[in-house]
Amino acid sequence: MTKPVYKSKLFIGFIAASCLLAGGFAFAQMKGGHGQHMHGANGHDMVNMPGLQGRNATQEESEELAIMFRRFGEITRTVENLPNGIRTVTFSADEELMNVVTSHVIGMIDRVDMGESPEIIIQSPTLDILFERRASIVTEMDPTAEGIVVVQTSDDPEVVDALHIHAGEVSAMVERGMEAVHEMMAARNH
């Protein structure tokens, strides 16, 4: 029996939510944080993670993001930039964490297909065009033993550019966690 291949017009999955995080968490931290339990050299509130909340996000979605950020060192990700899109493979050897990643990916696929941005505080502006032009994106997702394989393609060159940029943003977060979020936010503010 073969594994199912999930197809949709647009998928952002781990890419989307993770980068949603990227912009927003740093933004939330830069806006304040009075009375929060601050941890780490960068002053992140790793207990409450307020930047992972969103105007249109569920508590479960925010909790999934928090788990992925807390355990980013247990996630691996490869990205291949294609002429018309991207191919990503996201994996964790920990079954529970992999289930969280999978849930997040599927949830984001649904959100993009419906055009319902979660509006996470740290959300990357790169996602705006992907939600706006979701009809121009074709997504295939295949959960395999090597991880969640996602291929996203588009005939719209601006969407392809956004897919490339966003894939890089998500990979940076998988590699460096909240440190990458701060770097991206600082770069956008200059």
Salt bridges, closest charged atoms under 4 A:
GLU61 OE2 - ARG111 NE 2.71
GLU74 OE1 - ARG71 NH2 2.75
ASP94 OD1 - ARG71 NH2 3.34
GLU119 OE1 - ARG55 NH2 2.37
ASP156 OD2 - ARG133 NH1 2.91
GLU158 OE1 - ARG133 NH1 2.62
GLU169 OE1 - HIS166 ND1 3.14
GLU169 OE2 - ARG188 NH1 3.98
GLU175 OE1 - ARG176 NH1 3.94
GLU183 OE1 - ARG176 NH2 2.42
